[in-house]
Amino acid sequence: MAQAPSGILEDALSEAGEGIRHHSFSAINTYASICSLQYRFRYVDRLPKERVGAALVFGIAMNDALRQTDVDLAKGRTPNEGKACEVLQASIESAYARPDLPVVSTHAETSEGLIAKGKNLIHHYLEVLPNDEVPVDLPLRFEIPLFTEDGEALPRPLVGEVDRWVKDAAGQIGIVDWKTSASRWSPEKLAKDDQATTYLMGGPSVLGTKPAFFRYDLLLKTKEPKVERYYVERTERDFKRFTKKVVVADRAIRSGVYVPNDSSFACPTCSFRNACEKWQD
């Protein structure tokens, strides 16, 4: 069910087609919310990354480790915390060992510090893991067509990859998405984050029916590790709004509209900072 560890350089949908042959939440979020020029460098120009942020290193390592625990759960075994920690450590150490792709941090985070923080978080995650739900062996990836208000199909479908499918005590199957964060999410972010919208749109193509629920499992990188679980819902209006965002973004992308967002939160650890600084030259 669970996939092998992805490694730090392999984003969830890193194949060559992302942003060209299909859309994804990550790509659209990059274009619409982070920086459209970063979108161009990453998905259109396919520039090699100059560096990688420590937060991304940690997030991917945690996902790899938690997928390892799902391997055990899917086979009816108690999760092997030691093995999950080994996966986490290998992922982080591999990232920090690359001389051609330095890891950068706004908080001077070291590999040792991230490993220690991650191990504590894994331990706490397993301590509070719900005992009335189990992972379900379903495809993690989905692909669905998108249509304009006039019924015209966009030239590129929407593709996504969920973290896990789970079945609860009532036999209902839903989607769980792991998120690492330095702080709690606000109610507004939980209500408007488009990743839940995307996955609830794509879920029926895998499940054959509407997922019973969507839940964020928020793993907080606080001094004392915490895991907070948030069930969120999305309406048809939310689906329609997100689809229109993709339609508008798709039109702008095909028109070659890429503008740097010089005040983006992502600037300090952007993988294309040097290319961006030369953009106007």
Legacy VTK file of the C-alpha trace (Angstrom):
# vtk DataFile Version 3.0
C-alpha trace
ASCII
DATASET POLYDATA
POINTS 281 float
0.000 0.000 0.000
2.510 2.570 1.134
5.166 3.568 -1.311
8.906 3.436 -0.856
10.578 6.554 0.529
10.591 9.227 -2.119
13.868 10.966 -1.286
14.387 14.680 -0.892
14.544 15.600 -4.544
11.424 13.750 -5.588
8.341 15.863 -5.098
5.045 14.004 -4.935
4.421 14.601 -8.631
7.880 15.261 -9.997
7.578 13.569 -13.373
8.285 15.698 -16.414
4.642 16.305 -17.229
3.685 18.344 -14.163
2.805 21.878 -15.191
3.042 20.908 -18.873
0.839 17.859 -19.486
-1.233 18.226 -16.333
-2.016 20.553 -13.447
-1.583 19.772 -9.766
-2.427 21.537 -6.527
1.262 22.187 -5.947
1.770 23.728 -9.372
-1.354 25.906 -9.244
-0.553 26.996 -5.692
2.941 27.946 -6.795
1.582 30.026 -9.662
-1.336 31.688 -7.875
-0.144 32.035 -4.273
3.643 31.776 -4.065
5.274 33.200 -7.190
4.381 32.819 -10.840
8.028 33.322 -11.846
9.015 30.428 -9.599
6.371 28.414 -11.454
8.050 29.265 -14.747
11.517 28.337 -13.522
10.308 25.062 -12.047
7.651 23.784 -14.433
8.283 25.521 -17.754
12.030 26.238 -17.950
12.809 23.182 -15.807
15.826 24.899 -14.288
17.943 22.798 -11.930
17.349 23.661 -8.296
20.039 25.855 -6.769
19.201 24.936 -3.167
16.445 23.437 -1.051
14.716 24.690 2.082
15.108 22.858 5.388
11.322 22.881 5.871
10.885 20.904 2.642
13.660 18.506 3.639
11.920 17.869 6.939
8.450 17.569 5.439
9.485 14.976 2.871
11.454 12.999 5.458
8.436 12.913 7.781
6.158 11.754 4.956
8.607 8.986 4.090
8.778 7.889 7.729
5.012 7.893 8.255
4.441 5.929 5.072
6.774 3.345 6.547
4.501 3.088 9.592
1.537 2.581 7.263
3.303 -0.430 5.741
3.166 -2.092 9.151
-0.406 -1.002 9.870
-1.628 -2.299 6.515
-0.210 -5.723 7.394
-1.791 -5.743 10.835
1.501 -5.151 12.623
2.421 -2.655 15.319
4.315 0.192 13.612
8.092 -0.179 13.919
9.140 3.176 15.353
12.825 2.373 14.963
12.454 1.641 11.256
10.455 4.822 10.708
13.178 6.824 12.450
15.812 5.166 10.251
13.891 6.236 7.153
13.625 9.797 8.479
17.322 9.995 9.320
18.428 8.576 5.968
16.271 11.077 4.079
17.579 14.088 6.015
21.203 12.991 5.940
20.977 12.348 2.201
19.701 15.867 1.618
22.379 17.548 3.722
25.131 15.447 2.110
24.629 16.913 -1.363
27.297 19.525 -2.094
25.561 20.591 -5.313
22.248 21.349 -3.590
22.764 23.108 -0.255
20.036 23.030 2.367
19.105 26.532 3.510
17.168 27.590 6.569
15.854 30.814 8.043
16.375 29.341 11.525
19.887 27.855 11.148
18.500 24.325 11.323
21.042 21.503 11.190
20.573 17.931 10.052
21.134 16.743 13.623
18.495 19.122 14.942
15.951 18.092 12.317
16.591 14.398 12.943
16.103 14.807 16.693
12.943 16.835 16.169
11.618 14.326 13.665
12.236 11.325 15.903
10.377 13.000 18.755
7.508 13.800 16.434
7.328 10.240 15.114
7.241 8.904 18.674
4.402 11.247 19.626
2.506 10.535 16.374
2.507 6.824 17.131
1.468 7.449 20.743
-1.666 9.303 19.656
-2.408 7.300 16.514
-6.141 6.475 16.420
-6.620 2.787 17.178
-10.029 2.616 15.506
-8.868 3.237 11.938
-6.669 1.379 9.469
-4.963 2.370 6.206
-6.684 1.122 3.073
-4.870 -0.286 0.054
-6.100 2.103 -2.632
-4.184 4.008 -5.321
-2.782 7.245 -3.937
-2.703 8.974 -7.304
-5.700 10.348 -9.185
-6.306 12.157 -12.462
-9.514 13.979 -13.392
-10.553 16.272 -16.251
-11.518 19.874 -15.553
-14.123 21.854 -17.465
-14.823 25.532 -18.021
-18.248 26.992 -17.242
-19.106 26.437 -20.917
-18.377 22.735 -20.621
-15.090 22.871 -22.522
-12.418 20.526 -21.181
-9.117 22.106 -20.233
-6.211 20.767 -22.287
-4.530 19.562 -19.097
-6.207 17.394 -16.437
-5.788 17.748 -12.679
-3.492 15.196 -11.052
-2.867 14.601 -7.363
-1.453 12.122 -4.887
-2.966 11.680 -1.434
-0.902 10.705 1.598
-3.196 7.954 2.848
-6.639 6.408 2.621
-8.058 5.195 5.942
-11.144 3.297 7.101
-12.654 4.341 10.422
-14.530 2.275 13.005
-17.817 2.861 11.160
-16.362 1.442 7.947
-16.201 4.842 6.241
-13.248 5.531 3.956
-11.651 8.945 3.799
-8.462 10.839 3.014
-5.777 11.878 5.495
-3.118 14.424 4.599
0.012 14.812 6.724
1.298 18.337 7.244
4.347 19.493 9.200
4.115 23.006 10.539
5.846 25.305 13.005
2.498 26.571 14.287
-1.208 25.801 14.374
-3.303 26.574 11.322
-5.936 29.258 11.634
-9.617 28.422 11.099
-9.485 30.511 7.915
-6.610 28.477 6.487
-8.366 25.230 7.303
-11.506 26.502 5.603
-9.789 27.778 2.467
-6.762 25.582 1.838
-7.169 24.222 -1.676
-5.336 20.962 -1.094
-8.392 19.534 0.637
-10.531 20.865 -2.208
-8.307 19.225 -4.811
-8.209 15.845 -3.090
-11.942 15.752 -2.404
-12.505 16.526 -6.093
-10.183 13.713 -7.149
-11.127 11.166 -4.505
-14.234 9.766 -6.241
-12.142 8.788 -9.275
-10.273 6.337 -7.021
-12.945 5.352 -4.514
-15.886 5.255 -6.902
-17.872 7.457 -4.558
-17.377 10.594 -2.507
-14.806 10.145 0.297
-16.556 10.100 3.665
-14.160 12.661 5.095
-10.961 14.616 4.639
-8.622 15.181 7.573
-5.431 17.131 8.042
-3.055 15.485 10.502
-0.987 18.499 11.513
2.385 17.564 12.988
3.600 20.559 14.952
7.347 21.183 15.150
6.994 22.838 18.540
9.315 22.354 21.530
6.922 19.705 22.778
5.774 17.762 19.682
2.057 17.802 19.012
-0.304 16.212 16.514
-3.589 17.955 15.832
-6.292 16.479 13.619
-8.746 18.623 11.695
-11.690 17.336 9.702
-12.660 19.783 6.967
-15.438 19.865 4.424
-15.767 21.386 0.979
-18.909 22.253 -0.992
-19.756 22.227 -4.657
-19.197 25.974 -4.592
-15.640 25.361 -3.342
-15.051 22.889 -6.168
-16.406 25.375 -8.696
-14.255 28.172 -7.306
-11.075 26.104 -7.398
-11.837 24.940 -10.931
-12.208 28.547 -12.026
-8.861 29.371 -10.408
-7.274 26.642 -12.504
-9.024 27.874 -15.658
-7.783 31.432 -15.123
-4.278 30.291 -14.172
-4.150 27.978 -17.186
-5.049 30.865 -19.466
-2.371 33.086 -17.927
0.263 30.336 -18.115
-0.455 29.688 -21.792
-0.170 33.441 -22.375
3.284 33.495 -20.788
2.394 35.700 -17.810
5.064 35.195 -15.134
5.693 37.949 -12.592
8.059 37.693 -9.596
6.469 38.007 -6.175
9.259 39.806 -4.359
7.406 39.753 -1.030
6.586 36.036 -1.061
7.173 34.106 2.158
9.083 31.602 -0.006
11.783 34.048 -1.157
14.370 33.341 1.593
14.641 29.651 0.690
13.560 29.752 -2.957
15.266 27.112 -5.089
15.712 29.586 -7.963
16.915 32.697 -6.148
19.889 33.395 -8.428
17.783 32.988 -11.557
15.197 35.334 -10.083
17.783 38.001 -9.283
18.869 37.948 -12.948
15.320 38.005 -14.310
15.278 41.715 -15.150
18.702 41.693 -16.848
LINES 1 282
281 0 1 2 3 4 5 6 7 8 9 10 11 12 13 14 15 16 17 18 19 20 21 22 23 24 25 26 27 28 29 30 31 32 33 34 35 36 37 38 39 40 41 42 43 44 45 46 47 48 49 50 51 52 53 54 55 56 57 58 59 60 61 62 63 64 65 66 67 68 69 70 71 72 73 74 75 76 77 78 79 80 81 82 83 84 85 86 87 88 89 90 91 92 93 94 95 96 97 98 99 100 101 102 103 104 105 106 107 108 109 110 111 112 113 114 115 116 117 118 119 120 121 122 123 124 125 126 127 128 129 130 131 132 133 134 135 136 137 138 139 140 141 142 143 144 145 146 147 148 149 150 151 152 153 154 155 156 157 158 159 160 161 162 163 164 165 166 167 168 169 170 171 172 173 174 175 176 177 178 179 180 181 182 183 184 185 186 187 188 189 190 191 192 193 194 195 196 197 198 199 200 201 202 203 204 205 206 207 208 209 210 211 212 213 214 215 216 217 218 219 220 221 222 223 224 225 226 227 228 229 230 231 232 233 234 235 236 237 238 239 240 241 242 243 244 245 246 247 248 249 250 251 252 253 254 255 256 257 258 259 260 261 262 263 264 265 266 267 268 269 270 271 272 273 274 275 276 277 278 279 280
